[in-house]
Amino acid sequence: AQSVTQLGSHVSVSEGALVLLRCNYSSSVPPYLFWYVQYPNQGLQLLLKYTTGATLVKGINGFEAEFKKSETSFHLTKPSAHMSDAAEYFCAVRPGGNDMRFGAGTRLTVKP
Amino acid sequence: DADVTQTPRNRITKTGKRIMLECSQTKGHDRMYWYRQDPGLGLQLIYYSFDVKDINKGEISDGYSVSRQAQAKFSLSLESAIPNQTALYFCATSGQGYNEQFFGPGTRLTVL
């Protein structure tokens, strides 16, 4: 069975600080990996995805994530947080098939 | 106009009532999904459909049913609503060749 674990349900950073949101997965087959962002009262929006190829993927709004197979991780980073980054972030895994599984989410707070 | 729309956006109902949530998409995608979101649990898959004649149960289908009226429309029904079905419900779509899913804005359902 495949699953997704997001470490930390809440993360708080200061504006301008590094953002690091952690995601680990378990999968019996090579997975496709995704990060989504959810702003208040909105649906989920794709930030970035890894399917094949380069393991460091860049997304929208300055976010990037690195697929590390040996660590079964797909952590999301942004060098400098902005107030507008405050939202809930979901990691998701799709293990080569049709069933996408989501993590429980991490709520990011950005302090001025 | 939004590519994936959901109606209603908010609904309050009473225990035992039948409720239908509707989803429409203009993306031309074959695949449609219904999820529910509960705080701290992420998104859980209720039902999914790969085309008009294909309906599949997800992780938590008990108490729910669906109808795929057309390629562009996928409805979720609660035959007899109960309070623990209070949640945020999302419709999503994906197309062949796309690995990610595209989400609607959500329906907030409260069952009293």
gemmi code that builds the backbone of each chain (N, CA, C; Angstrom):
import gemmi

chains = {
    "A": [
        ("ALA", (0.852, -1.188, 0.000), (0.000, 0.000, 0.000), (0.887, 1.237, 0.000)),
        ("GLN", (0.367, 2.270, -0.603), (1.145, 3.494, -0.645), (0.549, 4.509, 0.314)),
        ("SER", (1.412, 5.341, 0.896), (0.922, 6.350, 1.817), (1.840, 7.547, 1.770)),
        ("VAL", (1.345, 8.628, 2.336), (2.083, 9.878, 2.348), (2.067, 10.425, 3.764)),
        ("THR", (3.226, 10.804, 4.256), (3.348, 11.391, 5.591), (3.936, 12.785, 5.480)),
        ("GLN", (3.212, 13.741, 5.981), (3.724, 15.100, 6.048), (4.092, 15.384, 7.500)),
        ("LEU", (5.348, 15.702, 7.711), (5.843, 15.929, 9.066), (5.539, 17.352, 9.489)),
        ("GLY", (4.712, 17.462, 10.512), (4.337, 18.792, 10.999), (3.033, 19.246, 10.400)),
        ("SER", (2.001, 19.320, 11.212), (0.716, 19.800, 10.700), (0.698, 21.320, 10.606)),
        ("HIS", (1.568, 21.968, 11.377), (1.681, 23.419, 11.329), (3.159, 23.804, 11.283)),
        ("VAL", (3.483, 24.719, 10.399), (4.831, 25.273, 10.317), (4.704, 26.784, 10.303)),
        ("SER", (5.526, 27.442, 11.122), (5.509, 28.890, 11.189), (6.897, 29.428, 10.882)),
        ("VAL", (6.980, 30.375, 9.968), (8.257, 30.988, 9.616), (8.084, 32.505, 9.583)),
        ("SER", (9.182, 33.198, 9.665), (9.160, 34.647, 9.516), (9.262, 35.011, 8.042)),
        ("GLU", (8.710, 36.139, 7.698), (8.819, 36.621, 6.322), (10.296, 36.742, 5.955)),
        ("GLY", (10.659, 36.209, 4.786), (12.042, 36.235, 4.345), (12.846, 35.003, 4.724)),
        ("ALA", (12.317, 34.179, 5.605), (13.016, 32.972, 6.045), (12.766, 31.825, 5.078)),
        ("LEU", (13.610, 30.803, 5.223), (13.465, 29.590, 4.417), (12.186, 28.843, 4.800)),
        ("VAL", (11.493, 28.360, 3.793), (10.345, 27.484, 4.008), (10.773, 26.055, 3.677)),
        ("LEU", (10.517, 25.133, 4.601), (10.787, 23.715, 4.373), (9.583, 22.929, 4.871)),
        ("LEU", (8.896, 22.283, 3.956), (7.758, 21.431, 4.306), (8.128, 20.007, 3.905)),
        ("ARG", (7.995, 19.110, 4.874), (8.513, 17.760, 4.677), (7.430, 16.782, 4.240)),
        ("CYS", (7.829, 15.887, 3.332), (6.925, 14.863, 2.823), (7.717, 13.583, 2.605)),
        ("ASN", (7.245, 12.505, 3.190), (7.795, 11.179, 2.939), (6.682, 10.283, 2.434)),
        ("TYR", (7.030, 9.345, 1.598), (6.025, 8.486, 0.998), (6.473, 7.044, 1.068)),
        ("SER", (5.535, 6.172, 0.936), (5.849, 4.765, 0.745), (5.133, 4.320, -0.512)),
        ("SER", (5.849, 3.597, -1.348), (5.269, 3.141, -2.599), (5.991, 1.897, -3.069)),
        ("SER", (5.245, 0.955, -3.573), (5.839, -0.283, -4.057), (6.333, -0.159, -5.494)),
        ("VAL", (5.970, 0.905, -6.158), (6.411, 1.155, -7.531), (6.867, 2.607, -7.629)),
        ("PRO", (7.669, 2.931, -8.639), (8.112, 4.323, -8.775), (6.912, 5.264, -8.824)),
        ("PRO", (6.906, 6.245, -7.955), (5.734, 7.109, -7.857), (5.837, 8.377, -8.677)),
        ("TYR", (4.676, 8.944, -8.972), (4.609, 10.330, -9.367), (4.293, 11.113, -8.093)),
        ("LEU", (4.900, 12.266, -7.929), (4.776, 13.028, -6.689), (4.337, 14.444, -6.979)),
        ("PHE", (3.540, 14.985, -6.082), (2.936, 16.294, -6.311), (2.921, 17.103, -5.004)),
        ("TRP", (2.965, 18.410, -5.175), (2.634, 19.322, -4.101), (1.511, 20.230, -4.595)),
        ("TYR", (0.485, 20.337, -3.741), (-0.628, 21.240, -4.002), (-0.691, 22.282, -2.892)),
        ("VAL", (-1.242, 23.445, -3.228), (-1.464, 24.497, -2.240), (-2.963, 24.826, -2.207)),
        ("GLN", (-3.458, 25.064, -1.001), (-4.860, 25.442, -0.831), (-4.937, 26.742, -0.054)),
        ("TYR", (-5.406, 27.780, -0.711), (-5.642, 29.050, -0.034), (-7.044, 29.022, 0.582)),
        ("PRO", (-7.285, 29.844, 1.575), (-8.586, 29.825, 2.249), (-9.757, 29.923, 1.283)),
        ("ASN", (-10.721, 29.056, 1.484), (-11.964, 29.049, 0.707), (-11.745, 28.780, -0.783)),
        ("GLN", (-10.666, 28.080, -1.079), (-10.399, 27.735, -2.467), (-10.095, 26.253, -2.598)),
        ("GLY", (-10.104, 25.781, -3.826), (-9.700, 24.409, -4.097), (-8.189, 24.276, -4.116)),
        ("LEU", (-7.731, 23.090, -4.414), (-6.303, 22.827, -4.454), (-5.726, 23.238, -5.805)),
        ("GLN", (-4.542, 23.815, -5.751), (-3.857, 24.268, -6.956), (-2.496, 23.592, -7.017)),
        ("LEU", (-2.135, 23.081, -8.168), (-0.861, 22.389, -8.302), (0.295, 23.365, -8.200)),
        ("LEU", (1.247, 23.045, -7.316), (2.476, 23.831, -7.191), (3.562, 23.275, -8.104)),
        ("LEU", (3.751, 21.963, -8.035), (4.772, 21.315, -8.841), (4.537, 19.812, -8.814)),
        ("LYS", (5.255, 19.123, -9.720), (5.113, 17.672, -9.780), (6.421, 17.050, -10.249)),
        ("TYR", (6.631, 15.819, -9.814), (7.727, 15.002, -10.311), (7.141, 13.763, -10.960)),
        ("THR", (7.552, 13.509, -12.202), (7.141, 12.269, -12.865), (8.372, 11.446, -13.191)),
        ("THR", (9.193, 11.933, -14.077), (10.460, 11.279, -14.390), (11.499, 12.360, -14.675)),
        ("GLY", (12.764, 11.932, -14.826), (13.786, 12.894, -15.213), (14.429, 13.583, -14.022)),
        ("ALA", (14.694, 14.845, -14.183), (15.407, 15.618, -13.165), (14.698, 15.542, -11.822)),
        ("THR", (15.475, 15.266, -10.794), (14.877, 15.050, -9.482), (14.573, 16.342, -8.746)),
        ("LEU", (15.163, 17.441, -9.176), (14.838, 18.746, -8.596), (13.845, 19.428, -9.530)),
        ("VAL", (12.668, 19.664, -9.012), (11.636, 20.258, -9.849), (11.256, 21.630, -9.304)),
        ("LYS", (11.041, 22.531, -10.217), (10.657, 23.886, -9.855), (9.182, 24.098, -10.161)),
        ("GLY", (8.547, 24.845, -9.265), (7.131, 25.099, -9.447), (6.817, 26.576, -9.483)),
        ("ILE", (5.561, 26.863, -9.250), (5.127, 28.257, -9.266), (5.474, 28.945, -7.959)),
        ("ASN", (5.481, 30.262, -7.992), (5.679, 31.088, -6.794), (7.012, 30.846, -6.091)),
        ("GLY", (8.021, 30.398, -6.827), (9.357, 30.238, -6.266), (9.590, 28.970, -5.477)),
        ("PHE", (8.633, 28.063, -5.466), (8.788, 26.800, -4.751), (9.533, 25.764, -5.598)),
        ("GLU", (10.223, 24.878, -4.924), (10.843, 23.747, -5.585), (10.843, 22.555, -4.633)),
        ("ALA", (11.036, 21.370, -5.201), (11.070, 20.155, -4.403), (12.055, 19.188, -5.035)),
        ("GLU", (12.644, 18.360, -4.212), (13.613, 17.383, -4.695), (13.164, 15.978, -4.354)),
        ("PHE", (13.103, 15.139, -5.366), (12.776, 13.730, -5.181), (14.055, 12.995, -4.791)),
        ("LYS", (14.028, 12.374, -3.604), (15.163, 11.579, -3.133), (14.669, 10.160, -2.912)),
        ("LYS", (14.977, 9.319, -3.888), (14.478, 7.947, -3.843), (15.012, 7.198, -2.630)),
        ("SER", (16.288, 7.398, -2.317), (16.904, 6.668, -1.209), (16.280, 7.031, 0.133)),
        ("GLU", (15.747, 8.237, 0.216), (15.123, 8.695, 1.458), (13.604, 8.655, 1.375)),
        ("THR", (13.068, 8.235, 0.261), (11.617, 8.257, -0.028), (11.006, 9.586, 0.419)),
        ("SER", (11.644, 10.659, -0.032), (11.188, 11.985, 0.377), (10.954, 12.874, -0.829)),
        ("PHE", (10.143, 13.902, -0.597), (9.841, 14.895, -1.626), (9.527, 16.197, -0.894)),
        ("HIS", (10.540, 16.765, -0.263), (10.355, 17.952, 0.559), (10.219, 19.206, -0.303)),
        ("LEU", (9.387, 20.105, 0.155), (9.104, 21.358, -0.550), (9.869, 22.495, 0.103)),
        ("THR", (10.524, 23.321, -0.704), (11.284, 24.442, -0.155), (11.032, 25.719, -0.939)),
        ("LYS", (11.283, 26.819, -0.235), (11.284, 28.136, -0.860), (12.306, 28.969, -0.093)),
        ("PRO", (13.231, 29.610, -0.774), (14.330, 30.289, -0.071), (13.867, 31.426, 0.842)),
        ("SER", (12.819, 32.134, 0.440), (12.420, 33.320, 1.184), (10.896, 33.415, 1.235)),
        ("ALA", (10.340, 33.235, 2.410), (8.883, 33.230, 2.556), (8.292, 34.616, 2.371)),
        ("HIS", (7.109, 34.620, 1.784), (6.351, 35.858, 1.605), (5.028, 35.691, 2.321)),
        ("MET", (4.468, 36.789, 2.749), (3.188, 36.728, 3.465), (2.130, 35.981, 2.663)),
        ("SER", (2.175, 36.127, 1.354), (1.174, 35.492, 0.497), (1.324, 33.972, 0.415)),
        ("ASP", (2.410, 33.436, 0.970), (2.604, 31.983, 0.976), (1.799, 31.289, 2.070)),
        ("ALA", (1.206, 32.041, 2.960), (0.409, 31.446, 4.031), (-0.773, 30.687, 3.431)),
        ("ALA", (-0.820, 29.397, 3.691), (-1.817, 28.525, 3.076), (-1.632, 27.128, 3.652)),
        ("GLU", (-2.435, 26.191, 3.161), (-2.222, 24.791, 3.513), (-1.628, 24.078, 2.308)),
        ("TYR", (-0.657, 23.221, 2.590), (0.084, 22.546, 1.540), (-0.096, 21.037, 1.677)),
        ("PHE", (-0.372, 20.409, 0.545), (-0.599, 18.967, 0.518), (0.394, 18.286, -0.409)),
        ("CYS", (1.010, 17.255, 0.110), (1.839, 16.373, -0.697), (0.962, 15.214, -1.155)),
        ("ALA", (1.179, 14.744, -2.373), (0.381, 13.632, -2.890), (1.268, 12.697, -3.688)),
        ("VAL", (0.911, 11.428, -3.681), (1.659, 10.419, -4.420), (0.712, 9.644, -5.308)),
        ("ARG", (1.180, 9.366, -6.500), (0.404, 8.563, -7.437), (1.350, 7.495, -7.968)),
        ("PRO", (1.261, 6.280, -7.454), (2.283, 5.262, -7.737), (2.139, 4.618, -9.100)),
        ("GLY", (2.203, 5.393, -10.143), (2.191, 4.854, -11.495), (0.819, 4.404, -11.957)),
        ("GLY", (-0.135, 4.454, -11.109), (-1.486, 4.011, -11.453), (-2.472, 5.144, -11.432)),
        ("ASN", (-3.647, 4.869, -10.974), (-4.715, 5.845, -11.068), (-5.175, 6.395, -9.735)),
        ("ASP", (-4.609, 5.954, -8.666), (-5.103, 6.289, -7.345), (-4.161, 7.270, -6.675)),
        ("MET", (-4.551, 8.520, -6.561), (-3.721, 9.530, -5.927), (-4.018, 9.553, -4.424)),
        ("ARG", (-2.977, 9.510, -3.623), (-3.136, 9.569, -2.168), (-2.527, 10.867, -1.655)),
        ("PHE", (-3.242, 11.512, -0.740), (-2.814, 12.797, -0.210), (-2.326, 12.659, 1.225)),
        ("GLY", (-1.360, 13.494, 1.573), (-0.982, 13.627, 2.965), (-2.024, 14.431, 3.716)),
        ("ALA", (-1.839, 14.533, 5.028), (-2.822, 15.206, 5.880), (-2.751, 16.727, 5.779)),
        ("GLY", (-1.696, 17.230, 5.174), (-1.585, 18.675, 4.982), (-0.711, 19.331, 6.030)),
        ("THR", (-0.061, 20.428, 5.635), (0.727, 21.265, 6.540), (0.267, 22.696, 6.358)),
        ("ARG", (-0.126, 23.295, 7.472), (-0.556, 24.698, 7.409), (0.643, 25.592, 7.651)),
        ("LEU", (0.951, 26.432, 6.693), (2.082, 27.351, 6.786), (1.606, 28.726, 7.214)),
        ("THR", (2.193, 29.212, 8.290), (1.951, 30.574, 8.763), (3.216, 31.387, 8.525)),
        ("VAL", (3.061, 32.606, 8.017), (4.193, 33.492, 7.785), (4.030, 34.717, 8.664)),
        ("LYS", (4.998, 34.927, 9.537), (4.945, 36.045, 10.479), (5.671, 37.257, 9.902)),
        ("PRO", (5.110, 38.453, 10.128), (5.768, 39.651, 9.586), (7.082, 39.936, 10.312)),
    ],
    "B": [
        ("ASP", (-14.043, 32.062, -16.984), (-14.875, 31.107, -16.260), (-14.011, 29.963, -15.731)),
        ("ALA", (-14.376, 29.453, -14.571), (-13.617, 28.378, -13.955), (-13.757, 27.110, -14.784)),
        ("ASP", (-12.694, 26.305, -14.805), (-12.720, 25.068, -15.564), (-13.527, 23.975, -14.872)),
        ("VAL", (-13.478, 23.964, -13.541), (-14.198, 22.970, -12.745), (-15.087, 23.732, -11.765)),
        ("THR", (-16.375, 23.541, -11.881), (-17.310, 24.254, -11.020), (-18.093, 23.272, -10.166)),
        ("GLN", (-18.451, 23.723, -8.976), (-19.213, 22.903, -8.053), (-20.396, 23.709, -7.535)),
        ("THR", (-21.543, 23.038, -7.457), (-22.721, 23.675, -6.878), (-23.421, 22.705, -5.935)),
        ("PRO", (-23.941, 23.196, -4.808), (-23.754, 24.551, -4.301), (-22.374, 24.738, -3.693)),
        ("ARG", (-22.005, 25.928, -3.300), (-20.740, 26.159, -2.622), (-20.879, 25.922, -1.119)),
        ("ASN", (-22.027, 26.148, -0.611), (-22.308, 25.911, 0.802), (-23.697, 25.327, 0.932)),
        ("ARG", (-23.835, 24.375, 1.875), (-25.142, 23.776, 2.089), (-25.253, 23.333, 3.534)),
        ("ILE", (-26.364, 23.701, 4.133), (-26.682, 23.228, 5.484), (-27.941, 22.397, 5.369)),
        ("THR", (-27.905, 21.200, 5.926), (-29.055, 20.324, 5.831), (-29.255, 19.586, 7.156)),
        ("LYS", (-30.294, 18.802, 7.226), (-30.596, 18.073, 8.458), (-30.365, 16.588, 8.276)),
        ("THR", (-30.139, 15.926, 9.360), (-29.956, 14.478, 9.355), (-31.124, 13.801, 8.664)),
        ("GLY", (-30.794, 12.851, 7.768), (-31.815, 12.086, 7.077), (-32.207, 12.636, 5.718)),
        ("LYS", (-31.811, 13.839, 5.417), (-32.159, 14.433, 4.126), (-31.271, 13.892, 3.012)),
        ("ARG", (-31.814, 13.873, 1.797), (-31.040, 13.504, 0.612), (-30.420, 14.761, 0.027)),
        ("ILE", (-29.135, 14.660, -0.263), (-28.395, 15.805, -0.767), (-27.655, 15.422, -2.037)),
        ("MET", (-27.654, 16.334, -3.018), (-26.866, 16.106, -4.220), (-25.905, 17.265, -4.412)),
        ("LEU", (-24.656, 16.933, -4.631), (-23.633, 17.920, -4.959), (-23.255, 17.714, -6.420)),
        ("GLU", (-23.134, 18.814, -7.146), (-22.897, 18.695, -8.575), (-21.544, 19.260, -8.979)),
        ("CYS", (-20.987, 18.658, -9.986), (-19.689, 19.083, -10.505), (-19.763, 19.113, -12.024)),
        ("SER", (-19.281, 20.196, -12.596), (-19.199, 20.320, -14.051), (-17.809, 20.793, -14.440)),
        ("GLN", (-17.360, 20.327, -15.608), (-16.036, 20.743, -16.055), (-16.044, 21.046, -17.549)),
        ("THR", (-15.222, 22.010, -17.910), (-15.084, 22.405, -19.303), (-13.693, 22.084, -19.843)),
        ("LYS", (-12.979, 21.234, -19.144), (-11.617, 20.907, -19.544), (-11.569, 19.775, -20.568)),
        ("GLY", (-12.695, 19.127, -20.796), (-12.704, 18.022, -21.749), (-12.048, 16.764, -21.218)),
        ("HIS", (-11.894, 16.670, -19.912), (-11.254, 15.505, -19.308), (-12.230, 14.337, -19.178)),
        ("ASP", (-11.676, 13.133, -19.298), (-12.506, 11.938, -19.135), (-12.660, 11.546, -17.665)),
        ("ARG", (-11.661, 11.821, -16.871), (-11.613, 11.297, -15.512), (-12.100, 12.339, -14.515)),
        ("MET", (-12.991, 11.908, -13.634), (-13.512, 12.799, -12.603), (-13.523, 12.089, -11.262)),
        ("TYR", (-13.395, 12.878, -10.201), (-13.203, 12.338, -8.863), (-14.029, 13.147, -7.867)),
        ("TRP", (-14.423, 12.498, -6.776), (-14.986, 13.191, -5.622), (-14.147, 12.854, -4.386)),
        ("TYR", (-13.779, 13.906, -3.657), (-13.028, 13.769, -2.411), (-13.776, 14.493, -1.297)),
        ("ARG", (-13.509, 14.046, -0.059), (-13.911, 14.850, 1.077), (-12.666, 15.229, 1.864)),
        ("GLN", (-12.715, 16.431, 2.426), (-11.592, 16.933, 3.208), (-12.056, 17.185, 4.629)),
        ("ASP", (-11.351, 16.589, 5.564), (-11.595, 16.820, 6.981), (-10.303, 17.341, 7.603)),
        ("PRO", (-10.395, 18.247, 8.536), (-9.185, 18.789, 9.162), (-8.272, 17.700, 9.702)),
        ("GLY", (-7.003, 17.763, 9.350), (-6.031, 16.799, 9.845), (-6.019, 15.465, 9.123)),
        ("LEU", (-6.910, 15.294, 8.151), (-6.964, 14.011, 7.435), (-6.628, 14.146, 5.968)),
        ("GLY", (-6.417, 15.336, 5.493), (-6.149, 15.501, 4.075), (-7.391, 15.219, 3.259)),
        ("LEU", (-7.195, 14.735, 2.050), (-8.300, 14.417, 1.158), (-8.462, 12.914, 1.059)),
        ("GLN", (-9.692, 12.470, 1.137), (-9.987, 11.054, 1.003), (-10.892, 10.856, -0.204)),
        ("LEU", (-10.563, 9.861, -1.007), (-11.279, 9.610, -2.247), (-12.585, 8.881, -1.973)),
        ("ILE", (-13.678, 9.417, -2.503), (-14.999, 8.817, -2.302), (-15.357, 7.921, -3.482)),
        ("TYR", (-15.385, 8.499, -4.676), (-15.654, 7.786, -5.917), (-14.842, 8.412, -7.032)),
        ("TYR", (-14.620, 7.610, -8.089), (-14.002, 8.160, -9.276), (-14.567, 7.480, -10.510)),
        ("SER", (-14.420, 8.193, -11.627), (-15.001, 7.722, -12.885), (-14.025, 8.026, -14.010)),
        ("PHE", (-13.715, 7.023, -14.813), (-12.779, 7.224, -15.913), (-13.475, 7.527, -17.230)),
        ("ASP", (-14.746, 7.210, -17.317), (-15.566, 7.691, -18.420), (-17.021, 7.497, -18.015)),
        ("VAL", (-17.917, 7.821, -18.891), (-19.337, 7.852, -18.539), (-19.835, 6.482, -18.059)),
        ("LYS", (-19.268, 5.419, -18.572), (-19.739, 4.079, -18.215), (-18.905, 3.414, -17.133)),
        ("ASP", (-17.993, 4.161, -16.559), (-17.064, 3.575, -15.593), (-17.137, 4.333, -14.271)),
        ("ILE", (-17.574, 3.634, -13.215), (-17.685, 4.214, -11.877), (-16.955, 3.291, -10.914)),
        ("ASN", (-16.156, 3.867, -10.039), (-15.376, 3.065, -9.106), (-15.446, 3.641, -7.704)),
        ("LYS", (-15.497, 2.738, -6.723), (-15.483, 3.185, -5.329), (-14.073, 3.574, -4.911)),
        ("GLY", (-14.016, 4.593, -4.054), (-12.758, 4.991, -3.469), (-12.628, 4.441, -2.064)),
        ("GLU", (-11.832, 5.127, -1.245), (-11.551, 4.664, 0.113), (-12.764, 4.691, 1.019)),
        ("ILE", (-13.651, 5.666, 0.827), (-14.702, 5.930, 1.808), (-16.055, 6.088, 1.127)),
        ("SER", (-16.489, 5.119, 0.346), (-17.706, 5.260, -0.449), (-18.995, 4.990, 0.331)),
        ("ASP", (-18.907, 4.365, 1.477), (-20.123, 4.041, 2.235), (-20.911, 5.305, 2.566)),
        ("GLY", (-22.211, 5.262, 2.263), (-23.078, 6.404, 2.550), (-23.171, 7.393, 1.408)),
        ("TYR", (-22.444, 7.122, 0.330), (-22.425, 8.007, -0.836), (-22.757, 7.223, -2.095)),
        ("SER", (-23.273, 7.924, -3.094), (-23.432, 7.355, -4.426), (-23.113, 8.453, -5.434)),
        ("VAL", (-22.862, 8.040, -6.671), (-22.516, 9.018, -7.706), (-23.258, 8.704, -8.991)),
        ("SER", (-23.282, 9.709, -9.850), (-23.861, 9.567, -11.177), (-23.019, 10.360, -12.157)),
        ("ARG", (-22.637, 9.700, -13.256), (-21.875, 10.402, -14.301), (-22.846, 10.613, -15.462)),
        ("GLN", (-23.439, 11.774, -15.482), (-24.521, 12.044, -16.438), (-23.982, 12.296, -17.841)),
        ("ALA", (-22.776, 12.772, -17.918), (-22.141, 13.107, -19.189), (-20.655, 13.210, -18.917)),
        ("GLN", (-19.884, 13.346, -19.974), (-18.441, 13.473, -19.767), (-18.137, 14.639, -18.836)),
        ("ALA", (-18.920, 15.695, -18.945), (-18.608, 16.915, -18.216), (-19.258, 17.007, -16.845)),
        ("LYS", (-20.098, 16.039, -16.473), (-20.867, 16.174, -15.231), (-20.756, 14.928, -14.368)),
        ("PHE", (-20.528, 15.178, -13.074), (-20.342, 14.069, -12.127), (-20.960, 14.523, -10.815)),
        ("SER", (-22.015, 13.835, -10.381), (-22.745, 14.249, -9.189), (-22.508, 13.286, -8.047)),
        ("LEU", (-22.476, 13.828, -6.858), (-22.320, 13.043, -5.627), (-23.593, 13.185, -4.812)),
        ("SER", (-24.139, 12.046, -4.355), (-25.352, 12.074, -3.546), (-25.116, 11.448, -2.188)),
        ("LEU", (-25.761, 12.059, -1.207), (-25.843, 11.484, 0.124), (-27.309, 11.106, 0.297)),
        ("GLU", (-27.583, 9.822, 0.295), (-28.978, 9.374, 0.302), (-29.687, 9.754, 1.591)),
        ("SER", (-29.004, 9.644, 2.702), (-29.572, 9.994, 3.998), (-28.441, 10.600, 4.840)),
        ("ALA", (-28.346, 11.903, 4.787), (-27.194, 12.567, 5.393), (-27.126, 12.352, 6.905)),
        ("ILE", (-25.902, 12.229, 7.398), (-25.664, 12.103, 8.841), (-24.605, 13.134, 9.243)),
        ("PRO", (-24.579, 13.528, 10.527), (-23.666, 14.595, 10.944), (-22.193, 14.344, 10.636)),
        ("ASN", (-21.740, 13.077, 10.670), (-20.304, 12.880, 10.405), (-19.959, 12.973, 8.925)),
        ("GLN", (-20.931, 13.328, 8.089), (-20.654, 13.650, 6.699), (-20.446, 15.160, 6.510)),
        ("THR", (-20.474, 15.884, 7.600), (-20.113, 17.301, 7.565), (-18.641, 17.409, 7.181)),
        ("ALA", (-18.365, 18.092, 6.082), (-17.007, 18.166, 5.556), (-16.984, 19.122, 4.373)),
        ("LEU", (-15.782, 19.290, 3.844), (-15.592, 20.042, 2.602), (-15.429, 19.011, 1.491)),
        ("TYR", (-16.207, 19.147, 0.430), (-16.188, 18.180, -0.661), (-15.601, 18.818, -1.913)),
        ("PHE", (-14.678, 18.095, -2.538), (-14.032, 18.577, -3.752), (-14.260, 17.621, -4.905)),
        ("CYS", (-14.505, 18.216, -6.045), (-14.512, 17.501, -7.306), (-13.182, 17.780, -7.999)),
        ("ALA", (-12.669, 16.807, -8.717), (-11.427, 16.994, -9.467), (-11.535, 16.276, -10.800)),
        ("THR", (-10.712, 16.699, -11.749), (-10.670, 16.062, -13.058), (-9.227, 15.818, -13.464)),
        ("SER", (-9.043, 14.873, -14.351), (-7.743, 14.702, -14.983), (-7.969, 14.096, -16.360)),
        ("GLY", (-7.015, 14.359, -17.232), (-7.137, 13.860, -18.591), (-6.031, 12.881, -18.908)),
        ("GLN", (-6.194, 12.113, -19.932), (-5.149, 11.179, -20.356), (-3.921, 11.984, -20.747)),
        ("GLY", (-2.801, 11.535, -20.242), (-1.570, 12.271, -20.491), (-1.264, 13.286, -19.415)),
        ("TYR", (-2.241, 13.559, -18.542), (-1.994, 14.428, -17.406), (-1.804, 13.544, -16.180)),
        ("ASN", (-0.857, 13.835, -15.362), (-0.710, 13.093, -14.128), (-1.383, 13.787, -12.960)),
        ("GLU", (-1.543, 15.109, -13.072), (-2.128, 15.841, -11.966), (-3.632, 15.926, -12.121)),
        ("GLN", (-4.275, 16.282, -11.030), (-5.708, 16.509, -11.026), (-5.988, 17.992, -10.851)),
        ("PHE", (-7.103, 18.408, -11.406), (-7.511, 19.813, -11.353), (-8.768, 19.895, -10.499)),
        ("PHE", (-8.760, 20.777, -9.527), (-9.802, 20.791, -8.507), (-10.793, 21.925, -8.683)),
        ("GLY", (-12.036, 21.641, -8.291), (-13.034, 22.677, -8.166), (-12.857, 23.435, -6.870)),
        ("PRO", (-13.695, 24.448, -6.638), (-13.538, 25.309, -5.458), (-14.052, 24.692, -4.161)),
        ("GLY", (-14.775, 23.596, -4.258), (-15.253, 22.929, -3.048), (-16.677, 23.282, -2.678)),
        ("THR", (-17.333, 22.351, -1.981), (-18.652, 22.559, -1.392), (-18.543, 22.280, 0.092)),
        ("ARG", (-18.919, 23.273, 0.887), (-18.903, 23.064, 2.339), (-20.279, 22.580, 2.761)),
        ("LEU", (-20.347, 21.344, 3.258), (-21.606, 20.727, 3.660), (-21.654, 20.575, 5.172)),
        ("THR", (-22.740, 21.043, 5.744), (-22.974, 20.879, 7.177), (-24.258, 20.098, 7.367)),
        ("VAL", (-24.162, 18.999, 8.120), (-25.330, 18.179, 8.421), (-25.640, 18.326, 9.908)),
        ("LEU", (-26.813, 18.859, 10.197), (-27.184, 19.114, 11.595), (-27.941, 17.938, 12.207)),
    ],
}
model = gemmi.Model(1)
for chain_id, residues in chains.items():
    chain = gemmi.Chain(chain_id)
    for i, (resn, *xyz) in enumerate(residues, 1):
        res = gemmi.Residue()
        res.name, res.seqid = resn, gemmi.SeqId(i, " ")
        for name, pos in zip(("N", "CA", "C"), xyz):
            atom = gemmi.Atom()
            atom.name, atom.element = name, gemmi.Element(name[0])
            atom.pos, atom.b_iso = gemmi.Position(*pos), 0.0
            res.add_atom(atom)
        chain.add_residue(res)
    model.add_chain(chain)
structure = gemmi.Structure()
structure.add_model(model)
structure.setup_entities()
